[in-house]
Amino acid sequence: RRFSNMDDRPKLAELQDRVRTVRWHDLGIQLGLENRDLEGIAKKYGNDVDDCRRAMFVLWLDSSSECSRKQLLHALRTNSVRENYMADEYQRFFQKTPDETIGDN
């Protein structure tokens, strides 16, 4: 199997597993999503951060064929999201060798 890199499109499962920010709304804005769509997610799921975050990622992945891990890393590191440690851990996970990368078989 080809080694995944940062220009690849992320999978929903990896996003749910590795990007656990509570700042999902700010992250969605930084990923280019419309505020009205994010407000709709907040209204639908209320205080359930996991469901809100998952719905935001689904919307992002459906919104563009250009989604990439690199785009996500940039968004996580912006001043409005400030999830630098999470971005670093996510990046490190995909810089491991293919044999070390869990779930990439």
Secondary structure, 3 states (H helix, E strand, C coil): CCCCCCCCCCCHHHHHHHCCCCCHHHHHHHCCCCHHHHHHHHHHHCCCHHHHHHHHHHHHHHHCCCCCHHHHHHHHCCCCCCCHHHHHHHHHHHHCCCCCCCCCC
